[in-house]
Amino acid sequence: MHVGSRDCNRVRRRPMFDRIVPDGVQWRDGTAQHVDVILWCTGFRPALDHLAPLRLRGPRGGIVADGTRVVADPRVHLVGYGPSASTVGANRAGRAAVRELRALLAAPAPA
């Protein structure tokens, strides 16, 4: 699990957290960290139940995406899922997702 913050301008590896909270993540001991980015590498397994609290699924149960970006929340990208679920597709999709996320993180934070 890798988490990153716009404040520290870096990404560092941390142990798996227990919860995603409104402004970051939290561990079982109560320690919390603000994060802007979570890179969740599942090994191409389409297990997305852990994202249920984000309410990304539409009324028919699917997650609508534009490229890798989830329409319901532009901070979430699913790389290696759906059309990008191949080694070549994931590499291309990963580069595109990084460009979009960099632009999103460079934008001023909402007040």
Secondary structure, 3 states (H helix, E strand, C coil): CEEEECCCCEEEECCCCCEEECCEEECCCCCEEECCEEECCCCCCCCCHHHHHHCCECCCCCECEECCEECCEEEEECCCCHHHCCHHHHHHHHHHHHHHHHHHHHCCCCC
